[in-house]
Amino acid sequence: MLSDRALVRALAELQGNPEQAAAVVEKGHCVVLAGPGSGKTKTLTIAMARALIQDVPDPRGVACITYNNDCAIELETRLARLGITPGDRAFIGTVHSFALSQVIGPYARCVPVGLPADFKVASKSQMRAAVEVAHGISIGGYGNPHDRWKFASEKRVRDVDRTRPEWRGCNPELADFVEAYEAELRRQGLIDFDDMPLIAYRMIKENLWIRDAVRARFPVLFVDEYQDLGHALHELVLLLCFEGDIRLFAVGDTDQSIYGFTGANPELLESLTRRSDVRTIRLRFNYRSGAKIIRASLGALGEERDYHGIDGAPDGDLSFWPVPYGHDNQAEAVAKTIIPKLVEQGFELGQIAVLYRAAWLGDKVATALKEAAIPFFRTDTNALVKRSSRLARFIEECARWIAGGWRDAEPPYARLLSQAKTLVYGRHASEREEQELSAQLMGFLTASLGTSETTHAWLQRVARGLITPWRTIARNSEQEWDVCDEMISNTDPARDLDMPLAHFAGRTEGSGRVNLSTLHSAKGREFDAVIMYGVNASDMPSTRDKSSPGSLREARRLFYVGVTRPKKHLSLVYQEHHHSPWVFELYQRSQQN
Ligand SMILES: Nc1ncnc2c1ncn2[C@@H]1O[C@H](COP(=O)(O)OP(=O)(O)OP(=O)(O)O)[C@@H](O)[C@H]1O
């Protein structure tokens, strides 16, 4: 339970930092801008707890929007430490789930948006087919529809307000393409992912009573990682907060903007700081990393910033690992030399992370670690348990309960039931629905106790016993039910991927396993030691990164995100005589004072 005592303790922790302390008690619109490790997320979570206790009377609550499910889960974990759990008074989720569960779900049937009551989210193949139909109608079928769609979908997420002249004034044929595509989806009772914030925006803009209803429920809106959220969220914020009187508390760092390919634009956050009705607070200390790592990170960014380590913090250390030949040899060096050396220096495996650009590089590291018998936990797209998938995490928690967790309530059954409720009903289930769900879940879990099934066989039973019946009744159309099938395929015994259920159940983070993550998924996280793998001249930046100044800048920011994750030690691994140019700049800057 959210308690005054936990809040008093949390507020006391910020007293040494006047900027953080001022931000959490701010009663007007507030934007906190700061570099890595400066306590933005900590400030946001405490501000949220304070608002819930002191500013917003029950049953009203607050909403907190963030970029993706990874970030939402990280926030939920931090808020849970302050006694806040998502529920009626606190919405925590992505902008898509906010749009779907707080605007479209409750109000679409009251306004003419052209959605049937039982609308569904389109699958990838339905979206591709709709693009092809729309291309035939709007462009006459000339050229490759999917190549053309890339430009159309960029316009779709950028020009959010279609009543403005830019929508038809600039590239009208792309506007036609988008409209034909959306009409084709609607004809089938479908919406897609990008539709969610766009439809919510239009619903609110055209029906101001919906904005009032959202404000009645959530008088304060928190936004984490604002720089990674695109135009649709920004327009929603302008509508809800600056035209609609909901209080905004946003945090972000333009130097860590790494989702340009999804339409994110760091300028949107900058534009908020120029508003006279917003108080901008800049944090100056980096609590995470030693001074040497902070200096190195400025070399990685290639620009100076006014961030400092805290007095008395250890300097931190860097090591450089030139390896003859390519990725395989570099992965071997990570497994056979670098990790053992870090362990020798006293680092725990669970506090070491290996970061890389793409999941296929993670495969190479995983293979080398397997051969060296080093346990690891993957959080990239090739991971068995997708960190970003609530369904995958729920399945893993069920396995933990079966593999002994039921004895000491770790995880407690109530948590499993609440996760199941969210997956199927999006949190609001009737008493009868909840009872039926519980009977089904409890029946399944108890039938799994004491069996000697492997993970693959058990997952097949999960699919038959839970997923198949649930996906037919699911109201929460956002859920990716196919994740269970992916897990079944990723444990295929024919490819020697199966494992005992107890082994699968122990695959949680921080349990003595090295963390393997893409740079994107490492965002917002921290580790004692970080190994940046594959920092080669041809990978960072890649030829694709060099195709435009914007993508080159974004690649550099991605490198910076990785370099700013360690608290105490940063290792860089690259091909001998073929290192990224940024490694050299980083080295030079780390040597200066
Ligand atoms: N006032 C403070 N006193 C002590 N430790 C703090 C303070 N503020 C933040 N920290 C610690 O600093 C670390 C970084 O904080 P946090 O993750 O909130 O930073 P951030 O700005 O969100 O980082 P990033 O942008 O890199 O994700 C955490 O370990 C946090 O507990």
The ligand as an SDF file (V2000), in Angstrom:
LIG
                    3D

 31 33  0  0  0  0  0  0  0  0999 V2000
   19.1530   12.1300   -4.9360 N   0  0  0  0  0  0  0  0  0  0  0  0
   19.7150   10.9260   -5.0990 C   0  0  0  0  0  0  0  0  0  0  0  0
   20.4940   10.4050   -4.1370 N   0  0  0  0  0  0  0  0  0  0  0  0
   21.0820    9.1980   -4.2880 C   0  0  0  0  0  0  0  0  0  0  0  0
   20.9650    8.4160   -5.3740 N   0  0  0  0  0  0  0  0  0  0  0  0
   20.1960    8.8780   -6.3640 C   0  0  0  0  0  0  0  0  0  0  0  0
   19.5370   10.1520   -6.2930 C   0  0  0  0  0  0  0  0  0  0  0  0
   18.8610   10.3220   -7.4530 N   0  0  0  0  0  0  0  0  0  0  0  0
   19.0930    9.2190   -8.2060 C   0  0  0  0  0  0  0  0  0  0  0  0
   19.8810    8.3590   -7.5560 N   0  0  0  0  0  0  0  0  0  0  0  0
   20.3560    7.0440   -8.0480 C   0  0  0  0  0  0  0  0  0  0  0  0
   21.0150    7.2600   -9.2910 O   0  0  0  0  0  0  0  0  0  0  0  0
   20.7970    6.1680  -10.1830 C   0  0  0  0  0  0  0  0  0  0  0  0
   20.2240    6.6990  -11.4890 C   0  0  0  0  0  0  0  0  0  0  0  0
   18.9080    7.1800  -11.2580 O   0  0  0  0  0  0  0  0  0  0  0  0
   17.7810    7.0970  -12.3870 P   0  0  0  0  0  0  0  0  0  0  0  0
   17.7750    5.7380  -12.9940 O   0  0  0  0  0  0  0  0  0  0  0  0
   16.5290    7.6330  -11.8200 O   0  0  0  0  0  0  0  0  0  0  0  0
   18.4200    8.0960  -13.4220 O   0  0  0  0  0  0  0  0  0  0  0  0
   17.9240    8.5120  -14.8680 P   0  0  0  0  0  0  0  0  0  0  0  0
   18.2180    9.9640  -14.9710 O   0  0  0  0  0  0  0  0  0  0  0  0
   16.5190    8.0930  -15.0880 O   0  0  0  0  0  0  0  0  0  0  0  0
   18.9410    7.6740  -15.7380 O   0  0  0  0  0  0  0  0  0  0  0  0
   18.9240    7.2730  -17.2950 P   0  0  0  0  0  0  0  0  0  0  0  0
   18.4590    8.4610  -18.0900 O   0  0  0  0  0  0  0  0  0  0  0  0
   20.3490    6.9430  -17.5850 O   0  0  0  0  0  0  0  0  0  0  0  0
   18.0340    6.0950  -17.4240 O   0  0  0  0  0  0  0  0  0  0  0  0
   19.8620    5.2130   -9.4620 C   0  0  0  0  0  0  0  0  0  0  0  0
   20.6410    4.1970   -8.8720 O   0  0  0  0  0  0  0  0  0  0  0  0
   19.2090    6.0980   -8.4060 C   0  0  0  0  0  0  0  0  0  0  0  0
   18.7830    5.3730   -7.2810 O   0  0  0  0  0  0  0  0  0  0  0  0
  1  2  1  0
  2  3  1  0
  2  7  2  0
  3  4  2  0
  4  5  1  0
  5  6  2  0
  6  7  1  0
  6 10  1  0
  7  8  1  0
  8  9  2  0
  9 10  1  0
 10 11  1  0
 11 12  1  0
 11 30  1  0
 12 13  1  0
 13 14  1  0
 13 28  1  0
 14 15  1  0
 15 16  1  0
 16 17  2  0
 16 18  1  0
 16 19  1  0
 19 20  1  0
 20 21  2  0
 20 22  1  0
 20 23  1  0
 23 24  1  0
 24 25  2  0
 24 26  1  0
 24 27  1  0
 28 29  1  0
 28 30  1  0
 30 31  1  0
M  END
$$$$
